[in-house]
């Protein structure tokens, strides 16, 4: 996962509040949450939220994390160009899930082979027992 400060350092300081504010507003509106209701959830005034969304004020990392949590995204998604893109955590989870799925498939194939070998051993044993 890319640290927030690294992402924040890549965006020009004068664009960061505006870019993040626009994204916050768009995501809030997409979720059909009013500015007043969202401000209440954040524990700030609607005027303070307006300033954040308008890019007129800087946002602390803790406030950014709080906003991201309420929008059900990660803070790095607020700072990157596409908030709908999977976060680094989601990407890592998907990669791990794929590895687990592949391992489960390998285990299943091995179990099938083992069952066939067991059947073959039983057949050979029964063949040899006939001659005793």
Secondary structure, DSSP 8 states (H G I E B T S, - for coil): ---HHHHHHHS-HHHHHHHHHHHHHHHHHHTT--HHHHHHHHTS-HHHHHHHHTT-S---HHHHHHHHHHTTS-HHHHHSS-TTS--HHHHHHHHHHHHHHHHHHHHHHHHHHHHHHHHHHHHHHHHHHHT-
